[in-house]
Amino acid sequence: MAVLVDCDNVPPDIVDHALLMGAQFGRVVLRRAYGNTGTLASRWQEVLVRQAFTPCLQYQYASKKNTADIALRYVRSR
């Protein structure tokens, strides 16, 4: 089971609930958090360390585009 989090669009307190929901379907072996530098460094850092998530940094290549969404879509389509 994988838990992939879009840190640009959800609050950090969702992580515990997401892990509980994922565990209902099997063992969570992949934990990734997608977001930009501001999001991952500020409000998400403590939660990601505590829950052993791998941060996946997404640079803001274009204004008003959510690159975390694009990266998650790519992972989902593989």
C-alpha positions as a printed Julia matrix, in Angstrom:
78×3 Matrix{Float64}:
  0.0    0.0     0.0
  1.21   3.51   -0.8
  0.1    6.77    0.79
  0.83   9.78   -1.41
  0.0   13.23   -0.02
 -0.41  16.49   -1.91
  0.99  18.87    0.71
  0.1   21.96   -1.31
 -3.63  21.25   -1.04
 -4.3   19.52    2.29
 -3.46  20.35    5.94
 -0.82  18.34    7.85
 -3.36  16.91   10.28
 -4.73  14.68    7.5
 -1.67  12.38    7.63
 -2.64  10.31   10.66
 -6.1    9.66    9.21
 -4.68   8.84    5.76
 -2.32   6.27    7.27
 -5.15   4.67    9.23
 -7.3    4.43    6.11
 -4.43   3.0     4.07
 -3.66   0.4     6.74
 -7.18  -1.0     6.34
 -6.18  -2.22    2.86
 -2.75  -3.6     3.73
  0.66  -2.69    5.06
  1.74   0.85    4.15
  5.19   0.44    2.63
  5.48   3.67    0.64
  4.96   7.11    2.17
  5.56  10.14   -0.03
  4.66  13.8     0.37
  4.61  16.09   -2.67
  4.91  19.85   -2.4
  6.91  22.98   -3.11
  9.77  24.36   -1.01
  7.57  26.66    1.05
  5.0   24.03    1.9
  7.38  21.19    2.76
  9.76  23.33    4.82
  7.22  25.19    6.9
  4.03  23.58    8.11
  4.72  19.99    6.98
  8.26  19.31    8.19
  7.45  18.01   11.7
  4.66  15.71   10.49
  6.75  14.23    7.67
  9.65  13.44    9.99
  7.39  11.99   12.69
  5.5    9.73   10.24
  8.58   8.79    8.15
  7.37  10.27    4.86
  9.76  10.88    1.99
  9.41  14.5     0.87
  9.21  14.9    -2.91
 10.14  18.46   -3.75
  8.33  19.96   -6.72
  9.71  23.26   -8.01
  7.26  25.89   -9.2
  8.1   25.9   -12.93
  5.24  28.18  -13.96
  3.14  30.65  -12.03
 -0.33  29.53  -10.96
  0.42  25.88  -11.76
  0.36  23.26   -9.04
  3.38  21.1    -9.84
  2.59  18.7    -6.98
 -0.67  17.79   -8.73
  1.22  17.15  -11.95
  3.8   14.96  -10.2
  1.09  12.94   -8.46
 -0.72  12.43  -11.72
  2.49  11.11  -13.27
  3.01   8.63  -10.39
 -0.59   7.46  -10.66
 -0.35   6.82  -14.41
  2.73   4.59  -14.21
